Amino acid sequence: MVESRRAASPQYVVIVKAALAAISMALGAVLALWGGIAVRMARKVVTPAARIPDCRILELDTSAQTITLTRTPDTELAGRYGLFTTGTERYLKLGSVLSETADTVKRKLLTHVGPQARIVRDAAFSGWYYERPEELHLPFSPELVGSALGPCPAWLFPAGEGEIWVIQVHGRGTTRAECLRAVPIFHALGITSLVVSYRNDGEAPRSRSGTYTLGATEWRDVDAAVGFARRRGAKRVIIMGWSMGGAIALQLALNSAHRDLIVGLILDSPVVDWRIVLDYQARLMKLPPAVTRLAITVLGADWATALTGAGAAIPFRRLDVLARSAELRHPILILHSDDDGFVPSDASHDLVVARPDLVELDVFSVARHTKLWNYDQERWTGRITRWLTQRGFVSERVDADR
């Protein structure tokens, strides 16, 4: 009876209400914080990003032509790479690793740097390697591909009889120069290369919102490039996509008005399901799963476009190629590293399981994101050449190593 009277006392009720109010306010604050983080994450996903420094230059030895960088999973990789810098040099080609410690990596400089060079220490490590088409020493012409938004710049590298083409599609936050390293292999095999741009990539026309749709609309600009190839005499077209370019290539294969002309896809480190990628990247940032789910919900909602800055809701179900795997009609070669670090290879493995009749996967274990050519050019080139030969796209193997 004493306990009942206490529970019913006005003072006790006031204390309980105050506690509940405090809990409610704290919960509301947490939800508001998560909501704010989710919106920022959503904006980041669809906003074309500037290149972000991911390492530091610790020493530049212009007499020995070497450079020492902070050690990261990327800077320690074997092979040839690029380094975006600022100062008197904006881009450097890097060669093999000469020495390393627990915290540093010394590499050979393949771009000559003079003693008067002044370079900012913050830099961005890259798999591009080639920055300009002239560096390939192959005949090419600048072209403009007409799209619904306007002319999209492209580079055309003619080869062979001109009947089989490969259209190269770059990834998120990059430009068409990313694709240049693949041109020599196709040229040596007699395949014409068209290296294209698409809306909001900094070279092609800007949409009204200026944001990515993660492949949902970008594929239309690449479809215009397939039409361009048809008008120039192409009888068969292969689409090669890098990272988000892989997502664009897959949407093109599913939706193109020129599906009859497309004969195959080659995908390097591709996005197959954006939800898997966003969940993975959120875990890297140690964000709660609820934040990721909320960010995906925000991106996929019409009502939230004003918050994200996107021109339209992102149709994640339509972009999920695993869910739509039964609709695929073209043979696909995927090259993906299990240590990608940006786009996990899980969905690539799952697509092979879903469509073993069409999809082949060459798994690297140490190559990181879109750096497979850089890490092991011989293996990368050989695998693509074998796939093209086995599919009858080329009649014989040619030494495509440059």
Secondary structure, DSSP 8 states (H G I E B T S, - for coil): -HHHHHHHSHHHHHHHHHHHHHHHHHHHHHHHHHHHHHHHHHHHHHS-------EEEEEEETTTTEEEEE--TTTT-SS-EEEE--BS-SEEEEEEEEEE-SSEEEEEESS---TT--B-SEEEEES----SGGGG-S--EEEEEEETTEEEEEEEE--TTSSEEEEEE--TT--GGGGGGGHHHHHHTT-EEEEE--TTSSSS---SS----TTTTHHHHHHHHHHHHHHTT-SEEEEEEETHHHHHHHHHHHH-TTTTTEEEEEEES--S-HHHHHHHHHHHTT--HHHHHHHHHHHT-GGGHHHH--SS---HHHH-TTTTGGG--S-EEEEEETT-SSS-SHHHHHHHHH-TTTEEEEEESS--TT-HHHH-HHHHHHHHHHHHHHTTSSSS------
